[in-house]
Amino acid sequence: MVNEMTQANRLAWWALILALVVLPIEGPFAADGPKTYIGLYGGVTIPQSFKDVHGVGALSDINLTDLDLARSPIYGAKLGMFLTGRERWLGVETEFFYTIPHIKQQDITFSGGGVPTITVNFAGAHVRVATWAVNWILRYPGERFQPYIGVGPGIFWGRMSGVELGTGSDTSLGLNALGGVRFFLFKRLAVFGEYKYNRVTFDFGGTASIHTLYQPHHFVGGLSLHF
């Protein structure tokens, strides 16, 4: 928890420094405005449970009940560009974000594999997910107010570790979808709020040997600098 608070404080300080650097820049707003941008953001991940949970390899016949995940902070950065002229409503961006939706303590039922169905109390496990995504963005190119939506593929790196479920990691291709709104405070500085949805399956190897479907919801806010 201390490390998470430290990361959040660092993100806040970087956002403040970005604002202080940009505030003196001349000029109010411009409809034609800068076309390239960078942004920093933070917020909260509200994940759905791990679903379709079953073993992999020699344990593929073993099924588990859904695994409840905890809310988590999320931190990220993005770099994007919009086209010019008549196509200025279309853009592309790349982003990287990191979140830690740990598995909660809960009762888990194991079934299948020719063994009796059993229910045990599970102490929980650490989960970390890092994502690199490339998104196509559609926006309303307003002078100050710019709603937008986007979608694209993402590479998801997931890792879980726990005494009872074991340790494993996987890298998978998944979906990154988003919608948000950007508001320009100055010609080159904007604030934005954004909702993200991800969908990806993991086959955690190692001693975990678990397949699962991961579907988190992210709510973030941040600052973007435009060129």
N, C-alpha and C positions, 0 to 999 in steps of 0.2 A: 504493500500500500504506500509506503514511503517513497519507493522508486516511481510509482505511478504519479504521485503528487509532484515529485521533482520534475518528471517529464512534462507534466501539465504546466508547471511554472516556467520552464524553459520555453515552451511554445508561446506562452503569454508574453514573455519578455521579447522574443523575436518578433512577434506581431507588433508590439509597441515600438520597437526600434524601426521596423518597416514603416510604420505610420509617421514617426517623427522625421524620417529621412525624406518622405514624399510630400508631407504637408507644405513645405515652402515652395514646391514647384508651381510655376505660374500657370495661369489659365484655368477657367472653370470647367466646362464640359465641351465635348465635340461629338456630334452625331457620327462623323466619319472616323473619329477617335483612333487610338492606337489599335493595332491588330494582334499583337502578341502579348501574353500575360503569364505571370507566375503567381502562385498563391500558396498560402499556408493555412491549414485548418485543423480543428479539433472538435470533439463532440462525444457522443455516446453510441455504443453498439447495443442494440436490443435484439439478441439472436433468438430464432426459433430453436426448439430442441434439435439435437442430432436425431435424424429420422432414418428409417430403413437400415437400422444397425444390425450387422451380422458379421460373423467371422470371415476371414479370407484364407485362401490356401486350404490346408488340412482342416481348418475350423469353419469352412464355408457353410456347413449345415447348422451351425449354432446361431440362433437368433436372440437378440436382446431387445428389451423395451426401449422406447425413446429416452434419450439422455438429456435432462434439463441443463441448460447453459446459463451462466450468470451474465448480467449486464457488465459492460466494460468500457473504459475510455478508448477513444480512437484518435490517432494522430496521422496527418498526411500532408503531402505537398503535390502540386500539379503545375504543369507547363502546357500552355495551349496557344493556338493561333487560329484566327478567323480569316476567311477569304475576303477579297476586296471587290468593289464594284457591285454588280447586281446580285452576286452570290454571298454578300457579307453576312447573311443569316446562317451560313454553314461554316463549321469549324471542326478542328480535331485537337484532342488534348491527350496527354499521358499523365498518369498519376501513380503515386505509391502511397499506401497507407498500411497501418499496423494496429492490431487489436488483440485483446487477450480474453476471449469469452470462456472462462474456465468451466469445467463440468462441476455442477453442484453436488453436495452430499445428498444421496437419495437411495431409495430402494430400486434394485434392478432385478428383472426376471430373465433368466436364461432358459431357453427351450430348444428342442430339436437335437439332432445328432445322436439319436438313440439313447439319450439319457433322460432321467426324470426332470420335469420342470421344477426349477428352484428359484427362490427369491432371496436376495441378500441385501444387506445395507452396505452401500458403497460410499467410501469416504470422500470421493471426488478426485479430480485430476486437473493438472495445469494444461491449458490449451493456448497456443499462440498461432496467429494467422497473419502473414504478410502478403500483400497483394500489389502486383504491378499490372495496370490496365491501360488500354488505349481506347478512347471513346470518340465516336462521331457525335458532334454537338449541333443541335438546332436551337437558335435563339431568336428572340425578337430584338432587333438591333436598335433599341431606343437610346435616346440621348443620356438618360440617367438610370432608367429602370429597364432591366433586361431579364425577363423570364427565359428559362432554357430547359431542354431535356437532352438526354444523351444515352447512348448504349454502346457496348463494345465488349471484346473479349478481355479476360484477365488471366494472368498466371498467379495461382494461389499456392503459397507455401504454408503448409500446416504442420504443427508438431503437438503431440500430446504426451504427457508424462505423469505417471501415477504409480503408487506402490501396487495397487490391486489390478488395474487394467493394463499395466505395462507402459513401455515407451515406444513411440514410433513416429515417423514423419512421412510426408508425401507431398509431391508437387503436381498440381492438376490444372487443366484449362477449364475455366468457368465463365459465367456471365456477370457483367457489371452493368447495372442500369441506374440512372440517376435523373433527378429533376430538381430545379432550384430557381433562385432569383438573385440577381446581382444589382446592387444599387451604388452608383458612383457618388462618392463624397467630394472628390476632386477629379480633375481631368485624368489623372493617372492612378488614382487610388479608389478602390471599391470594396465594399463589404458584401458578403454573400452568405446565404443559407441554403442548405442542400440536403436532400434525402437520397440515400443509396440503397439498392437492393442487390444482393449477390446470391448466386446459386452455383454450387460446385460439389462434386463428390470426392471424398478422400478414401484412399485405401492405406491406412496407417500400417506400416510394416513393423519391423523390429519385433519386440516382445508383445506389442499391442495386438497386431493382426486383426484389425477392425475396419470394416467398410461402413461409411456413413454419408448421409446427405446433409450439407451445411447450407443454411439459408438465413443469413443475418439481415437486419434492418439497421441502417446507420443514419443518424441525424447529426449534421455537422454545421459549423459556421466558421468563417475565416475572413482574411483580408487578401486582396489580389492587387498586384502592381502591373500596370498596363503600359506598353511601349508603342 
